Amino acid sequence: KVTWCAGHMLQLCSPEDYNPEHKKWSLDHLPIVNVPWKYQVIDGRGKQLNIIKSLLDQCSTVVHAGDSDDEGQLLVDEILEYYRITKPVMRLLINDNNEKVIKRSIANMKSNKEFYGLYQSALARSVADQLYGFNMTRLYTLKANEKGIEGVFSVGRVQTPILGLVVARDRAIASHTK
């Protein structure tokens, strides 16, 4: 039987899911380090996740056919971890919709254990992004609020440098002379 993931089905829990006191932002709570991290079902994904769980319960071997990159590895493996699946898992890597290539890929599946490092790499990035984002956003927001500046100052590993590039380019354009 075959089913699908609709992108990520699970998300890392928020700080207040670990400790209700973290719902109110406070410098006293920083840094927030949620280890071990926990997952929760993404809103609107529960029905499909229940289908996946039902099929996982019925099978003797799982075929992980997620995208061939680290994020594809993560989004299936996090479900397998969430449900503590111990059955054999084979990894199917398909990068082409050509029938011949697909058949060759099916004939050459490997144990999903061989891709554990790829999963751990994506998981580490995901957890680091979350911890960095939660801590830095709260820190910058609280410090700005102390100075009377309202609003949330969102800080992220990717968004902040990209915003810096956009601002630098905008300044270069504004100061351009012939």
N, C-alpha and C positions, 0 to 999 in steps of 0.2 A: 504494500500500500504506500502511496505517496501523498505527502502534504507539503506545505510551504510555511515559511516565516514571512511575515509582512514587515520586513526590516527587523529592527530590534523588537523583541516581544517583552523584554524585561528592562528595567532601569535600576541604577543604583539608588538606594534610599537616600533621602534628604537628612540633614543633621537632626531635625526634629523627630524623625522616625526612630533615631537611636536614643535621643534624650529630649523629652518635651520642652525642657528649659531652653533649648536652642531655637525654639520658634521665635523668641524675642532676641533680637540681635544685641550682643554685648561684647565689648572688648575682653571682658573677663573670661569668655568662652573660647577665645582664640589662643592658639590654633585649634581648630576642630580636626581631630584625626579619628575617623571611624574604622577601626580595625578590630575584628574582621569585618569587611563590608558585607552588606546584605542587599538583596534585590527585591523589587516589587514589580508586579505586573503593570505594564503601561496601559493607561485608560484606553478602552476600545479594543484591546488585544486579548482579553480573557477568553472569549469564545474560541478563537483559533488556537490559543495556548492549551485549552482543554482538549481540543481535537488532537494536538500534538502529543499531549500526555497520554491520551487513550491509545494512540497508535504505538507509543513507546512501551506501554504496558503489554501490548499484544505481540510485539515482535521478539525475535530471538537475536537478531543482529540489526544494528542501526547503520544506515548509510547517510553520512553527512555530505550533502551536495551543495553546501553554501558557496557563495562566491569564493574565488581562489585567493583573495587577498586576506590580510590580517583581520579586517573588520568582518568579513564573511566567516572566517574561522571563529571569531569571538561570538557572533550572534547566535550561532548554533551551539557552540560549546557552553555558553552561559546557560542555555536551557538544559543541556545534559547535566551540568553541575547543579543547577537549581533543583532538578528532580533526582539528583544523586544516581544517575544511570550508571550501572556497572556492567552492562551487557557489552559485547564486542561492538566497536564502532569502526566502520571503514570510511575512508575519506575518498570522495569522488571529486576529481578536479576536471571541470569542463570549461574551456575558454572559447568554444566554437560550437555552433549549431549544426555543423556538418555531421551527417549520420555516421560516416566512417570514423571520424575523430571521437564521437561519443562512444561508439562501440569499443574503440581501442582504450578509451579512458575507463570504461566499465570493466574491461578485462585487466586493467592495471591498477586497481584500487589498492591503497596502502592503509595500514592501521592508522587511525586517527591519532594515536599516541605519538606518531612521528611528527605531528604538527603542534604538539603541546607548546613548544617555544613560541610559535607564531601566535597562539592563543594567549599565552602569558604576556607577550609583548603588547598586544592590543589591550589586554586587561589592565596592564600597568599604566598605559597611556590614558585609558578611560578613568581609572581611579585617580591618577595624578591630576588630570584635567579637572575632575570634580573637586578634589581637595584644594587645589590651587584656586579654582574659581570661587568656591564657597568662602575660603579664608580671605583672599584678597578683595573680593567684592564687599564683604562685610567690613573689613578693615578700612578700605577707602571710603565707603559710604558713611561709616560711623565717624571717621575723622573729618570728613567734609561737613557732616551734620553738626559736629562740635563747633565749626566755624560759621554756622548759620546757612550753609548751602544745602538746599533740599534735594531730594531725589535719591535714586539708587545709582551708584557708580559701578557698573558691571565691568569686571576685569576677567579676562580669560587668556589662556595660553596662546590661542590662535587669534582671537578677535583683537586683542590689544596691539600686537605687532602690526597686524593688517591695518588697523585704524591709524597707527603711527605712520605707515607707508602712505596712506591716503592723505593724511594731513601734510606730510613732507612734500608730496607731489603737488597738492593744492597750493602750498606756500611757494613752491618753485614756479608754478604757473603764474601766481599773483605777482611775483617779483620779477618776472621775465621782462627783459628789455631787449629791443632789436639791436 
